[in-house]
Structures are given as C-alpha cells and as structure tokens.
Amino acid sequence: MRQTCANPIVSSTSTHPREVIGIDLGDRWSRYCVLNQAGRVVEEDRVRTTPEALAVKFGALPATRVVIEVGARTLPGLVVCCKHKGTR
C-alpha cells in the first residue's frame, strides 16, 4: 500500500508563517536571523540567552516557524524557550 504525506512546504500560504526565524542558541548570547517568504534576510542580530530576553524579543510574535541550532550546553535554554510559548 502506498502512503502519501502532505508536504507543509507546498501547503497553502494562508497556513504558512510569513517568516522563518533561525536561532543559534549560545551560552550567553544567541544569534538569530529572520527570513521573509522569499528567503531574504529581513533581520539579523543577537539576543541574550535568558528566558526574559528571549520572551521580550520573540514572545509577542504570532505562530512562527523557528529553526534552532543547539548544543548540549545550551539545551536548558531551548527547554525554557519552548515552555514559554508552547510548541507543536
């Protein structure tokens, strides 16, 4: 039996986030880059790797696709970030 999967990249733009955020979590500072739907960089900066700073920077955003680079030492920051807004 052949199975097919819906590819979220091909799905309707109404269900797509308008932007994608890439975050490289660091021990003290995290670098981030925001891409628009065309794949162009619209913002690039760094933010302190604390629950408060991450909440201030990203907490008010609507549902957004986020790609996270994380190492063993920064895993606790990822857990805090995910608990703040919830994940799917």
C-alpha positions as CSV (number, residue, x, y, z in Angstrom):
1,M,0.0,0.0,0.0
2,R,1.4,3.4,-1.0
3,Q,1.2,6.2,1.6
4,T,1.4,9.9,0.8
5,C,2.3,12.7,3.2
6,A,1.2,16.3,2.9
7,N,4.3,18.4,2.4
8,P,3.9,21.5,4.6
9,I,6.2,23.5,2.3
10,V,3.8,23.1,-0.6
11,S,0.7,23.8,1.5
12,S,-1.4,27.0,1.2
13,T,0.3,30.2,2.2
14,S,-2.6,31.0,4.5
15,T,-1.3,28.2,6.8
16,H,2.3,29.3,6.4
17,P,4.0,31.6,8.7
18,R,5.1,34.7,6.9
19,E,8.6,34.5,8.3
20,V,11.1,31.9,9.4
21,I,13.5,32.5,12.3
22,G,16.8,30.7,12.7
23,I,18.3,30.8,16.1
24,D,21.8,29.6,17.2
25,L,21.5,29.3,20.9
26,G,24.7,30.1,22.8
27,D,25.6,30.0,26.5
28,R,25.3,33.8,27.0
29,W,24.2,35.2,23.6
30,S,22.1,33.7,20.8
31,R,22.3,34.8,17.2
32,Y,19.2,34.9,15.2
33,C,18.2,35.6,11.6
34,V,14.7,36.3,10.2
35,L,13.8,35.3,6.6
36,N,10.8,36.5,4.7
37,Q,8.7,34.3,2.5
38,A,11.1,35.0,-0.4
39,G,14.0,33.7,1.7
40,R,15.6,37.1,2.1
41,V,17.2,38.2,5.4
42,V,15.0,40.9,6.9
43,E,16.6,41.0,10.3
44,E,19.8,39.6,11.9
45,D,21.1,40.3,15.4
46,R,21.8,38.7,18.7
47,V,19.9,38.4,22.0
48,R,20.8,37.4,25.5
49,T,20.2,33.7,26.2
50,T,17.9,34.3,29.2
51,P,14.2,33.5,29.5
52,E,13.4,37.2,29.9
53,A,15.4,38.4,26.9
54,L,14.0,35.7,24.7
55,A,10.5,36.4,25.8
56,V,10.9,40.2,25.1
57,K,12.3,39.5,21.6
58,F,10.1,36.6,20.5
59,G,7.2,36.4,22.9
60,A,4.7,38.7,21.1
61,L,5.1,37.0,17.7
62,P,2.3,35.1,16.1
63,A,2.8,31.4,15.3
64,T,6.1,31.4,13.5
65,R,8.4,28.6,12.1
66,V,11.6,28.5,14.1
67,V,14.7,26.5,13.4
68,I,17.1,26.1,16.3
69,E,20.7,25.1,16.4
70,V,21.5,23.9,19.9
71,G,24.4,22.1,21.6
72,A,24.5,20.1,24.9
73,R,25.4,23.2,26.9
74,T,22.5,25.3,25.6
75,L,19.8,22.6,25.8
76,P,18.3,24.2,29.0
77,G,17.8,27.5,27.1
78,L,15.8,25.6,24.5
79,V,13.6,24.0,27.1
80,V,12.9,27.4,28.7
81,C,12.1,28.9,25.3
82,C,9.7,26.1,24.4
83,K,7.9,26.2,27.7
84,H,7.3,29.9,27.4
85,K,5.1,29.8,24.3
86,G,4.5,26.1,23.8
87,T,5.4,24.1,20.7
88,R,3.8,22.0,18.1
